Amino acid sequence: MASALEPVVGTEETKEAPVLEVRGLTKHYSVGRLGRQKTVHALSDIDLSVEKGEVLGLVGESGSGKTTFIRTVLQLDRPTAGEIRVQGGEALPKRPSQRRLREHRRHVQMIFQDPYSSLDSLHTVRYSVTRPLRAFGIVPRSAERKAVEDLFTQVGLVPAGDFLDRHPYQLSGGQRQRVGVARALAARPALLLADEPTSMLDVSIRLSIMNLLLDLRSSQSLSLVFVTHDLAGAYYMSDRIAIMYAGHLLEIGPSSEVMGEPRHPYTQLLRRAAPDPEGDFGRDSQFEAQGDPPDLTSLPPGCPFVPRCPFVRDECQTALPEWRDVGERHRVRCVLYGLADDGHPGVALAQKPV
Amino acid sequence: MVTIVRDVNLTVDTGEVVGIAGESGCGKTTLALAATGLLEPPGRVLSGSVRYQGTDLVSLSPQELRSLRLSEISMVFQASMNVLNPVMRIRDQFLDGMAAHGVRSSEEARARAEETFDLVKIPRRYFDAYPHQLSGGMRQRAVIALALVLRPKLLFLDEPTTALDVVVQRSILQSLNDLRRELGFGVVFITHDLSLLVEIADRIAIMYAGAVVEEAAARDLYKNPCHPYTRALMSSFPPLGGSRQRLEGITGVPPDMRRLPGGCSFAPRCPEVIAGTCERIDPPSIRVDGERVVVCHLYSEKEAHVG
């Protein structure tokens, strides 16, 4: 029953270009009436990459910028600044042509959170999965039927013939989400962006969708960005976990390290807050979440976590901390850790992590 | 007619937290509604009793039930925004609730409400606010405060924090736990999140297809789940640490309550099904090591049946 969830492709050794590379990705929105406009800093200066065959878990609370991240990567929203590169190609231009966008989206596809609203209720699911095949010219028309059947089989909707001509309302939530996965796979992308794909599903269905995504990653060397607020799910799915807060990336590293030895005070807070049957709630609990979630229209000048951080120092208030390496492919944006270039990577000055 | 909850026995002691877990549609919420007399027609309690301090709630008139609710038995449901009236200040909703239970003096009512606000850690300035001015977490705290304002002895919580972020969830549960210790009310905590329940409940009942299939102390249930369904449900929750192993969870889907299979309703999905027995014969209720009850054929020869 138990097979380890190891990545198919070694990440560090891989000399191949990352499937996704994002530099300085920033997204601001204007809100409010004319004259009283405010800027929402939804995403601030995100740097990260996703290797071939890798699952990156993107974790954070509501408003942390997780969804904005994948929407800008997919160009559903235009980034305010920053570079997006797919498979080592040219960075997307600031105003990409339709042709360039289409090319981009052939490589990067999305799975939506809500399987109830993300399929067209007026059409059969066959139609929904055929559309990307045709839009991207994946197969000739004569082969579409077979291609859709294959996709349904891949996502576990078998026998495919039983499902093809149904409408979304005739399917359960889990089955719809499988159709959503099939539609995303139709373009034969290198990268799937999954926005909380399991949060609206029941417990048993949740695991089966996560297993489906892991199987696809193994069988097709797909890369996956798995957005979630569920730490246990992120740990189960991901090779690396990235922690977001108020539009900032605060920590990124191998799942076992980020969850086993969280470094950033915010990661530590999240880890302590997560339901844990191994925990001893109410017996040793001194859980005290101070402060309110951040206001994205008036972020503090320094680290966004300052108002809630138990270890805050003067320097945190003025400037965003530099990135520090605290392990192999593990970095954290917090002054509590030695700087990468001072010869003591990973020297933790912080209190013992959870 | 569809039977949604079938022959459930459950007790809650003073100050105790009893958790109820199971997949969607297993009857968790219907059980809570039935126990509190809140079932809407055509739903009704067909048989059985709900004893609260000796009184059978099923036999009470709607008026009698109403006087018990809020003052003796309170409920908090998942969608707090649907509970609070959007066009009334929080203050007035508190005063209304208390007035209905005989707290006529608005000074006394206000004092009580403010005290409860402090207990659930809502800043008093929100007292005069409208629900939309509160964050989701604060609103849920306000609903909990409302449920506790008359100091009931029993609180039903139906997925009270499911819609909230994990940090907010934890801090609300922490407050609730502190309050329970201070005020000594019993809790029935309903959630699909078994990981969470193991942490906060004293005892847990696992429901499947409208029936309790296993009931045990939370720690025992977690360390040694006996019913195959409990085991399967637990393996649907990935752990937060340790080696990352593939989990298989539960295969198949819950049965249609209109056409329950014969024998054990979990048999069609059960990895340990005893062919020829489980699909035909209703599983017995077995008491295993003292405090645990398992409804499963696997244990029928090992231990004595429950009464």
Interface residues (C-beta under 8 A of the other chain):
Chain A: M1 A2 S3 A4 L5 E61 S62 S172 D202 V203 S204 R206 L207 S208 M210 N211 L214 H229 D230 L231 A232 G233 Y235 Y236 S255 S256 M259 G260 L269 L270 R271 R272 A273 A274 P275 D276 P277 E278 G279 D280 F281 G282 S285 F287 E288 A289 D292 P293
Chain B: E23 S24 S135 D165 V166 V167 V168 Q169 R170 S171 L173 Q174 N177 H192 D193 L194 S195 L196 V198 E199 I200 Y222 A232 L233 S235 S236 F237 P238 P239 L240 G241 S243 R244 Q245 R246 L247 E248 G249 I250 V253
